[in-house]
Amino acid sequence: MTARPVLLPGTQCVIEDFGDDGTLARHLLEIGITPGLQLTIVRRGPFGDPVEVAMPGTHSVVLRSGELASLRCRFVSGPLAALPCSATGRYRVRALVGGQRFARRVAGYGLQPGREFNLLPCSRGRYRLRSGDDAPVVELGRGEAVRLIVEPA
């Protein structure tokens, strides 16, 4: 995927590179963030800064949005809304974050944990997807897309 995912809470990504800033790279290495490490976005500050990031098996750290923006990360999983509108391809539903009504509604679309779907280009800011070759195209708004946790298939 060439487009950058939006780092919403719940997004997991693997660091591939620190970018070109040597000072930032040294700082990240000093606090235990290394290439190949999987990060989970825990929460964002009131205006998007700072961002709490969890590292597996250790602790959480707080980074500035600018520091996170300089990292080159590979998307592992996260809310559908974390994917840019230009993202397309095959994805799998990892989990649903919502009540029974939400689960029933998306099950009616053919979306359940473990099921794969094709992500199509966005239309009018709505996420478009198809759960099967003969299934109709389903459009989800941002509110639903935030509660649908996906991973590349």
Summary of the structure (lengths in Angstrom):
residues: 153
radius of gyration: 16.5
end to end distance: 12.4
largest distance: 52.0
contacts: 428
relative contact order: 0.19
helix: 22%
strand: 38%
